[in-house]
Amino acid sequence: MSAFEVVAWAQRLQAIAQSGLAYTPQPFDKLRYEDVLEIAVEMMAVALNADDQRDALRALYLEQQGHATPKVDVRGVVFQDGRLLMVQEMMDGGRWTLPGGWADVGESASIGVAREIWEETGYHAQANKLLAVYDRNKHGHPYYAFHAYKLFFRCALTEPERDIDPRNIETGEVGWFTKAEITGLELSQARVTTSQIARFFEHDRQPDLPTDFD
C-alpha cells in the first residue's frame, strides 16, 4: 500500500462525509458521517506524516460545505517566440510555476485564468485554447487534502507591456524561458510538473494537437 493510495482513499472518504452531512441526515447517520470524516483525517495525517496536524486537517474538512466536488485550478500557458512565461511562487519558497490559481466562484475559467495572469505577471492576456484537463492525483504532484482538477489554457498577450498589479504579494520574479532554460529552474511541483511543461512545449510546436485529458 502506497501513501498515494491512502491519500486517494482519504479524499474519497472526506467527500462522502461532506456530501452526507450536507443532506441533513438523521441523527445516527450524522454521527456515522462524522466518524467517516474522522477516519479521513486520520488517514491523511498518516499519509502525510503529519500527525501533529490532525486538528488543522479536521478544521479544514469541517469548513467544507455542500455536495463535495473536485476543486479547480486554472493555469495560463503563454508562449512568445518559443519562450514560456513563468513566475516565482513566493508561497512555495520562490519556486517557479505557470501563472494561475484556484478558480473563483462567479467567474468563467477563461476569465479567471486571464485575471490570474495579470495579477501575477502584469501582462494582459486572453485564453484561446484549453490545452489540458488533468486529474491532480494522476500527474506526480505532491499530496493534497482534496481531489482537484487542473485546467491549463493556451493564452496570448493582448498588450505587449506589463501593467503590474500593486496588490500582488504571491509572486516574485517574472520571466520568459526556453525549454532548455526551464530545466535549470526549481519548479513548484504542487502547481506544475516537468512533464507537463514538456507537453506544453509540444503543444506550442504542434498547435493542432487536441486537448489532453485523463
C-alpha positions as a Markdown table, in Angstrom:
| # | Residue | x | y | z |
|---|---|---|---|---|
| 1 | Met | 0.0 | 0.0 | 0.0 |
| 2 | Ser | 1.4 | 3.4 | -1.0 |
| 3 | Ala | 1.0 | 6.8 | 0.5 |
| 4 | Phe | -0.7 | 7.8 | -2.7 |
| 5 | Glu | -3.4 | 5.2 | -2.3 |
| 6 | Val | -4.0 | 6.2 | 1.2 |
| 7 | Val | -4.4 | 9.9 | 0.2 |
| 8 | Ala | -6.8 | 9.0 | -2.6 |
| 9 | Trp | -8.9 | 6.9 | -0.2 |
| 10 | Ala | -8.9 | 9.8 | 2.4 |
| 11 | Gln | -10.0 | 12.2 | -0.3 |
| 12 | Arg | -12.9 | 10.0 | -1.2 |
| 13 | Leu | -14.0 | 9.4 | 2.4 |
| 14 | Gln | -13.9 | 13.2 | 3.1 |
| 15 | Ala | -16.1 | 13.7 | 0.0 |
| 16 | Ile | -18.6 | 11.1 | 1.2 |
| 17 | Ala | -18.7 | 12.6 | 4.7 |
| 18 | Gln | -19.1 | 16.2 | 3.4 |
| 19 | Ser | -21.9 | 15.3 | 1.0 |
| 20 | Gly | -23.6 | 13.1 | 3.5 |
| 21 | Leu | -23.6 | 15.8 | 6.1 |
| 22 | Ala | -24.9 | 18.3 | 3.5 |
| 23 | Tyr | -28.1 | 16.5 | 3.1 |
| 24 | Thr | -29.3 | 16.8 | 6.7 |
| 25 | Pro | -29.2 | 13.1 | 7.7 |
| 26 | Gln | -31.0 | 11.5 | 10.6 |
| 27 | Pro | -29.1 | 11.9 | 13.9 |
| 28 | Phe | -27.5 | 8.5 | 13.8 |
| 29 | Asp | -26.5 | 8.9 | 10.2 |
| 30 | Lys | -24.9 | 12.3 | 11.1 |
| 31 | Leu | -22.8 | 10.6 | 13.7 |
| 32 | Arg | -21.7 | 8.0 | 11.2 |
| 33 | Tyr | -20.7 | 10.6 | 8.6 |
| 34 | Glu | -18.7 | 12.4 | 11.3 |
| 35 | Asp | -17.0 | 9.1 | 12.1 |
| 36 | Val | -16.1 | 8.8 | 8.4 |
| 37 | Leu | -14.7 | 12.3 | 8.3 |
| 38 | Glu | -12.5 | 11.5 | 11.3 |
| 39 | Ile | -11.2 | 8.4 | 9.5 |
| 40 | Ala | -10.3 | 10.6 | 6.6 |
| 41 | Val | -8.4 | 12.9 | 8.9 |
| 42 | Glu | -6.5 | 10.0 | 10.4 |
| 43 | Met | -5.6 | 8.5 | 7.1 |
| 44 | Met | -4.5 | 11.8 | 5.6 |
| 45 | Ala | -2.4 | 12.6 | 8.7 |
| 46 | Val | -0.7 | 9.2 | 8.4 |
| 47 | Ala | -0.1 | 9.5 | 4.7 |
| 48 | Leu | 1.4 | 13.0 | 5.0 |
| 49 | Asn | 3.4 | 12.0 | 8.1 |
| 50 | Ala | 1.7 | 14.9 | 9.8 |
| 51 | Asp | 0.2 | 13.5 | 13.0 |
| 52 | Asp | 0.6 | 16.9 | 14.7 |
| 53 | Gln | -1.6 | 18.5 | 12.0 |
| 54 | Arg | -4.8 | 16.4 | 12.7 |
| 55 | Asp | -6.6 | 19.3 | 14.3 |
| 56 | Ala | -5.8 | 21.6 | 11.4 |
| 57 | Leu | -6.9 | 18.9 | 8.9 |
| 58 | Arg | -10.1 | 18.4 | 10.8 |
| 59 | Ala | -10.9 | 22.1 | 10.9 |
| 60 | Leu | -10.1 | 22.3 | 7.2 |
| 61 | Tyr | -12.5 | 19.5 | 6.4 |
| 62 | Leu | -15.2 | 20.8 | 8.6 |
| 63 | Glu | -15.1 | 24.2 | 6.8 |
| 64 | Gln | -16.3 | 22.4 | 3.6 |
| 65 | Gln | -20.0 | 22.7 | 3.0 |
| 66 | Gly | -22.4 | 21.3 | 0.5 |
| 67 | His | -22.1 | 18.4 | -2.0 |
| 68 | Ala | -18.4 | 17.7 | -2.5 |
| 69 | Thr | -16.9 | 18.2 | -5.9 |
| 70 | Pro | -13.2 | 18.4 | -7.1 |
| 71 | Lys | -11.5 | 21.8 | -6.7 |
| 72 | Val | -10.4 | 23.5 | -9.9 |
| 73 | Asp | -7.0 | 25.1 | -10.5 |
| 74 | Val | -6.6 | 27.2 | -13.7 |
| 75 | Arg | -3.1 | 27.9 | -15.2 |
| 76 | Gly | -2.1 | 30.1 | -18.1 |
| 77 | Val | 0.3 | 28.8 | -20.8 |
| 78 | Val | 1.7 | 31.8 | -22.6 |
| 79 | Phe | 4.4 | 31.5 | -25.3 |
| 80 | Gln | 6.3 | 34.2 | -27.1 |
| 81 | Asp | 9.0 | 33.5 | -29.6 |
| 82 | Gly | 9.4 | 30.0 | -28.3 |
| 83 | Arg | 9.7 | 31.1 | -24.7 |
| 84 | Leu | 7.3 | 30.3 | -21.9 |
| 85 | Leu | 6.0 | 32.8 | -19.3 |
| 86 | Met | 6.9 | 31.7 | -15.7 |
| 87 | Val | 6.6 | 33.3 | -12.3 |
| 88 | Gln | 8.2 | 32.7 | -8.9 |
| 89 | Glu | 5.6 | 31.4 | -6.3 |
| 90 | Met | 6.6 | 33.1 | -3.1 |
| 91 | Met | 4.3 | 30.8 | -1.1 |
| 92 | Asp | 6.5 | 27.9 | -2.2 |
| 93 | Gly | 9.9 | 29.3 | -1.5 |
| 94 | Gly | 10.3 | 31.2 | -4.8 |
| 95 | Arg | 10.0 | 28.1 | -6.9 |
| 96 | Trp | 8.8 | 28.6 | -10.5 |
| 97 | Thr | 5.4 | 27.9 | -12.0 |
| 98 | Leu | 2.9 | 28.9 | -14.6 |
| 99 | Pro | 0.7 | 31.8 | -13.6 |
| 100 | Gly | -2.6 | 30.7 | -12.1 |
| 101 | Gly | -4.5 | 29.6 | -9.1 |
| 102 | Trp | -7.8 | 28.3 | -7.8 |
| 103 | Ala | -10.9 | 29.3 | -9.9 |
| 104 | Asp | -13.2 | 31.8 | -8.3 |
| 105 | Val | -16.9 | 31.5 | -7.9 |
| 106 | Gly | -18.9 | 33.6 | -10.4 |
| 107 | Glu | -16.1 | 33.7 | -12.9 |
| 108 | Ser | -15.7 | 31.5 | -16.0 |
| 109 | Ala | -12.5 | 29.6 | -16.2 |
| 110 | Ser | -11.1 | 31.5 | -19.2 |
| 111 | Ile | -11.7 | 34.9 | -17.5 |
| 112 | Gly | -10.2 | 33.5 | -14.3 |
| 113 | Val | -7.0 | 32.4 | -15.9 |
| 114 | Ala | -6.6 | 35.8 | -17.7 |
| 115 | Arg | -7.1 | 37.6 | -14.3 |
| 116 | Glu | -4.5 | 35.3 | -12.7 |
| 117 | Ile | -2.0 | 36.0 | -15.4 |
| 118 | Trp | -2.5 | 39.8 | -15.0 |
| 119 | Glu | -2.4 | 39.7 | -11.1 |
| 120 | Glu | 0.8 | 37.5 | -11.1 |
| 121 | Thr | 2.8 | 38.8 | -14.0 |
| 122 | Gly | 1.4 | 42.2 | -15.0 |
| 123 | Tyr | 0.6 | 41.0 | -18.5 |
| 124 | His | -2.9 | 41.2 | -20.0 |
| 125 | Ala | -3.8 | 38.0 | -21.9 |
| 126 | Gln | -6.7 | 36.1 | -23.4 |
| 127 | Ala | -7.4 | 32.4 | -23.3 |
| 128 | Asn | -7.7 | 30.9 | -26.8 |
| 129 | Lys | -7.5 | 27.1 | -26.3 |
| 130 | Leu | -7.9 | 24.6 | -23.5 |
| 131 | Leu | -4.7 | 22.5 | -23.6 |
| 132 | Ala | -5.3 | 20.1 | -20.8 |
| 133 | Val | -7.6 | 19.0 | -18.1 |
| 134 | Tyr | -5.6 | 16.9 | -15.6 |
| 135 | Asp | -6.6 | 14.9 | -12.5 |
| 136 | Arg | -4.2 | 16.3 | -10.0 |
| 137 | Asn | -3.8 | 12.8 | -8.4 |
| 138 | Lys | -2.5 | 11.3 | -11.6 |
| 139 | His | 0.4 | 13.6 | -12.5 |
| 140 | Gly | 3.0 | 13.3 | -9.8 |
| 141 | His | 2.0 | 16.4 | -7.8 |
| 142 | Pro | 2.6 | 16.4 | -4.0 |
| 143 | Tyr | -0.2 | 15.0 | -1.9 |
| 144 | Tyr | -3.1 | 17.4 | -1.3 |
| 145 | Ala | -6.0 | 17.2 | 1.2 |
| 146 | Phe | -8.7 | 17.4 | -1.6 |
| 147 | His | -9.3 | 16.0 | -5.0 |
| 148 | Ala | -8.6 | 18.6 | -7.7 |
| 149 | Tyr | -8.7 | 19.1 | -11.5 |
| 150 | Lys | -6.0 | 21.3 | -13.2 |
| 151 | Leu | -7.0 | 23.3 | -16.3 |
| 152 | Phe | -4.3 | 24.6 | -18.5 |
| 153 | Phe | -5.2 | 27.3 | -21.1 |
| 154 | Arg | -3.1 | 28.4 | -24.0 |
| 155 | Cys | -3.2 | 32.2 | -23.7 |
| 156 | Ala | -2.0 | 35.1 | -25.9 |
| 157 | Leu | -0.9 | 38.5 | -24.8 |
| 158 | Thr | -3.3 | 41.3 | -25.7 |
| 159 | Glu | -0.9 | 44.1 | -24.7 |
| 160 | Pro | 2.9 | 43.9 | -25.0 |
| 161 | Glu | 3.8 | 45.9 | -21.9 |
| 162 | Arg | 3.3 | 44.9 | -18.3 |
| 163 | Asp | 0.7 | 46.6 | -16.2 |
| 164 | Ile | 1.7 | 45.5 | -12.7 |
| 165 | Asp | -1.0 | 44.9 | -10.1 |
| 166 | Pro | 0.3 | 46.5 | -6.9 |
| 167 | Arg | -1.8 | 44.1 | -4.8 |
| 168 | Asn | 0.3 | 41.1 | -6.0 |
| 169 | Ile | 2.0 | 39.6 | -3.0 |
| 170 | Glu | 2.0 | 36.0 | -4.2 |
| 171 | Thr | 4.7 | 36.0 | -6.9 |
| 172 | Gly | 8.2 | 37.4 | -7.3 |
| 173 | Glu | 10.2 | 37.5 | -10.4 |
| 174 | Val | 8.6 | 37.1 | -13.9 |
| 175 | Gly | 10.5 | 35.6 | -16.8 |
| 176 | Trp | 10.3 | 34.1 | -20.3 |
| 177 | Phe | 12.2 | 30.8 | -20.6 |
| 178 | Thr | 13.1 | 28.3 | -23.3 |
| 179 | Lys | 12.6 | 24.6 | -22.7 |
| 180 | Ala | 16.3 | 24.2 | -22.0 |
| 181 | Glu | 16.4 | 27.1 | -19.6 |
| 182 | Ile | 13.4 | 25.7 | -17.6 |
| 183 | Thr | 15.4 | 22.5 | -16.8 |
| 184 | Gly | 17.6 | 24.7 | -14.6 |
| 185 | Leu | 14.7 | 26.1 | -12.6 |
| 186 | Glu | 13.3 | 24.6 | -9.4 |
| 187 | Leu | 9.6 | 24.1 | -10.1 |
| 188 | Ser | 6.7 | 24.4 | -7.7 |
| 189 | Gln | 5.6 | 20.8 | -8.2 |
| 190 | Ala | 2.3 | 21.4 | -6.5 |
| 191 | Arg | 1.4 | 23.7 | -9.4 |
| 192 | Val | 3.1 | 22.3 | -12.4 |
| 193 | Thr | 5.4 | 19.4 | -13.2 |
| 194 | Thr | 8.4 | 19.0 | -15.5 |
| 195 | Ser | 6.4 | 16.5 | -17.7 |
| 196 | Gln | 3.5 | 19.0 | -18.0 |
| 197 | Ile | 5.9 | 21.8 | -19.1 |
| 198 | Ala | 7.4 | 19.5 | -21.7 |
| 199 | Arg | 3.9 | 18.6 | -23.0 |
| 200 | Phe | 3.0 | 22.3 | -23.4 |
| 201 | Phe | 6.1 | 22.9 | -25.5 |
| 202 | Glu | 4.9 | 20.1 | -27.7 |
| 203 | His | 1.6 | 21.9 | -27.9 |
| 204 | Asp | 3.4 | 25.0 | -29.0 |
| 205 | Arg | 5.3 | 23.1 | -31.6 |
| 206 | Gln | 2.1 | 21.4 | -32.9 |
| 207 | Pro | -0.8 | 23.9 | -32.4 |
| 208 | Asp | -3.3 | 21.4 | -33.8 |
| 209 | Leu | -2.9 | 18.9 | -31.1 |
| 210 | Pro | -6.2 | 18.1 | -29.3 |
| 211 | Thr | -6.9 | 18.9 | -25.7 |
| 212 | Asp | -5.3 | 16.4 | -23.2 |
| 213 | Phe | -7.5 | 14.9 | -20.5 |
| 214 | Asp | -7.5 | 11.9 | -18.2 |
